[in-house]
Amino acid sequence: MKSNETVNGPDGDQDVKDTSRRNFLKQSSLLTAVALTPGTAVKAAVMHVDEKIAAVFEKMPLKMEVNGKPQKLSVEPRSTLLDILREQLDLTGTKKGCDHGQCGACTVHVDGRRVNSCLTLGIMMSGKKITTIEGLANSDQLHPMQEAFIKHDGFQCGYCTPGQIMSAVACIREGHAGSEHEIREYMSGNICRCGAYPNIVNAIQEVKDGGQTV
Amino acid sequence: MKKEINLNMPSSSEGMSRIDGRLKVTGAAKYSAEYTVEGLTYGVLVGSTITKGTITAIDTKAAERAPGVIAVITHVNAIKVPGFQSEAGKPSAVRAQLKVFDDNKIVYNGQPVAVVIANTYERALYGASLVKTQYSKEQHETSLNASIGKGFPPHGDGLYKRGIQDAWKSAPYKVEQEYIVPTDTHNPMELHAIIAKWEADDKVTVWDKTQGVKATQHDIAQLFNIPVDNVQVNSKFVGGAFGSALRTWPHEVVALIAAKMVKRPVKLVLSRADMFTSVGHRPYTWQKIGIGATADGKLTGITHEAYGQTSTFENFTEGPVGVSQGLYACPNVNTKYNLVALNIGTPTWMRGPGEATGAFALESALDELSYLLKIDPIELRLRNYAETDPESGKPFSSKFLNEAYQMGADHIGWAERKPEPGTLKKDGLLVGYGIGCGMFGAYRSGATIKAKMTADGILLLQTAVSDIGPGTGTAMVLIAAEQMGIPAGNIRFENGASDLPQAPTQGGSATTASVGSAVHYACIELKEKFQKLTGNDSPKAIDYAQVLKQHNLPLLEVTTKSTAGDDRDKYAMNSWSVHFVKVLVNAATGVVKIDKVASVADSGHIISPKTARSQVVGGAIGGIGMALMEEAVMDHRYGRYINNNFADYHVAVNADIPQIDAQFVNKPDPYINPMGAKGMAEIALIGMAAAVANAVYNATGKRVRELPITPDKVMA
């Protein structure tokens, strides 16, 4: 991103250290052309020229495991885990509700812990195991929490639901589902605008009391 | 197969589960932004940083040069939207809306001034940060209180009167108070989103968050002057809306303009901050109520004034004063409703709409009167119970609100309530009980269902209607299962696309009554078709698959339209609700904790107990948010919301909410539709804010007349 600014931006960042990457970019006649004429820049974008350049200079390799499957990706350092899941891996079950870590709709498990994927840069996930809502069921066999959400109607529109379920599973695993009060407290990072909270609590209690492995 | 369900108070696990539950819990349900479209590009909006004025210059060069940026579109280079150019003969929805990118005028903060289109979301977002806009500022007006002198009636004189004007003034017992409902925002969890793809110059497909695919289809056709049938609108899953997706908004037009210009599909997802400015809100409304009664609690007069926000380019109207006209038997009522045009985005109906705003004022004022009269608030309501419609004199199609009072009172433990405020304590906290009622018209409009039975015994129901979360599909399947005498598991429901048969926009608590009636009659017609084949009109269950096989038919289908009957002329039709709340208030901090809620709906026959219960629970929780925490705070110096995110705009979270008891009178309405079902989405919220405010008063003796009831106001 810094390199982009140096090459293309009017407000070139003075703090950017002169790196070999930047030197190369400066020397690239193709890129100079892209930088100088907006018309060409537009054309370059359409031709995916900058995409190819970015693939080399702006993107970083990322290896992570998603829902048990190894993924080898090339991502921009600024891309969030949420956008990588939704836009690159077509795992749209993980939802964008605020992009600021304020609503919990994007909750996934990273090495078994619940995390707001919108506040997590993809490149931080190197070597990590990610579980999204799509990876929670055992093929056709729903996870007990998914069953309980259906049974207790723990949702209406369904948009916060994947995040609620990922949080709910973690809530039990963390040992924070000891009472109705405790569940409410530890599920308060996941907003539900339809107002399914009591049903969500009922679903979590049922799974907790059922003693199934989550 | 039928299990006994307590239809007066089902538990969260009783009744049939949602037909789309599995899709929603596995992440397989696809919302508008989640479709894979070949060649997709991403749009990010740039919003105005001033509130009124003109754009004098807009520098897009840096953005255009940024990697991956395909185009930067502003009023300077945008194509002209035909619907914005000639206004003759266009419906008002198209005529009056913000003509986005059409000129350099700024009329509200956050108004789109540019959209950056790039090949990835990140690049579009970065590009948007590079657009530099210069403005010539003018003095904006955003404060309703400051501009209230400029109020105007939206239609006619904005006045209503029956009996004597201001009769409350001569009553022996009277209350006159002002009440304020601030700007609340719908903020459904799903960000408004659209993918626009032009298939040809005059043909477009959109995946769009909308409560009405047919309405959106017509708007787009009008805006771009193309045939209606050339517009395909898909909205299979809608992640909540509460009214915010009842109309076409500027960002949808922006996506359509952009996709046409770059000749590639464009995905545009609003940011959470955009959701505060760009897709409507519950308008800030100032109200004044004068209410008077005789010593034995008979209401003699109500005067209700309301001034609500609108934008400078559209008149948004709703019904805050309607509750005062129709909720109680009062001989003398006069109301006044005015709008104040401000430099804000146009408001729109938010769950319960104006009735929720009005009910907060009326039900608070009635509570104040009850203390003055020293009459129990339930008793006061019973003494003024309307047996017939006070406005028209017509009989009600059905009304069992008095039974609802009793059910809720028993459940909340009303007998524990102390008539003297601030006298009941538990574990060092002040305890209070409050009541608030709601009413909303029980509407029904035309809808068409295509019902197709195939040889595998599967019944497919098709209609365009959106399902924003109430469980429309589930209710429709239950209606069909009952009529056809087949298991619900053998019925599929397909909806949310404009090429399906006509259905109304999902709103105003009318979907079950409208679309449900069409399902009901379609099933009857389909059954008759089978009976004709078999020559057997005995009422015993037909084996549909068997009949089709015997006659060597792949399927039988009907397309059935249902419209409201003329019973509407003879009866006044409403749904009613009553909410009971028990609060605990910390006298040292002013923090209000909801301890118990009993919400009772008189909404006719309950078709789908599980989803109906959730709808009432959800409405109550929305009402608690409205009562205790929701307020979009504007800094009037800049005309900008300062809490435009979920950290600062508080909505109820799990820790704020106890178990909520949803109850149903569950008595069918004999006239409204063949199922006897009335709407419940709005009444689930209407009256709740007053119930909380009244409970806070009962607990503390502190009357808060301006929402939300935050600790500072309780302590003041």
Interface residues (C-beta under 8 A of the other chain):
Chain A: M1 N4 N8 G9 P10 D11 V34 A35 P38 A41 V42 A45 V46 H48 D50 E51 I53 A54 E58 E76 R78 S79 D83 R86 E87 D90 L91 T92 G93 T94 K95 K96 G97 C98 D99 H100 Q102 C103 A105 T132 I133 E134 L136 A137 L142 Q146 F149 I150 K151 H152 D153 F155 Q156 C157 G158 Y159 C160 T161 P162 I165 E180 I183 R184 E185 M187 S188 G189 N190 I191 C192 R193 C194 G195 A196 Y197 P198 N199 I200 V201 N202 A203
Chain B: S12 S13 S17 R18 D20 G21 R22 L23 K24 V25 T26 G27 A28 A29 K30 Y31 A33 E34 T36 K61 A62 E64 R65 A66 P67 G68 V69 I70 A71 A118 N119 T120 Y121 E122 Y126 L130 N187 P188 M189 E190 L191 F237 V238 G239 G240 A241 F242 V269 S271 R272 I468 G469 P470 G471 K610 T611 R613 S614 Q615 V617 G618 G619 A620 I621 G622 N645 F646 A647 V651 A652 V653 N654 A655 I657 P658 Q659 I660
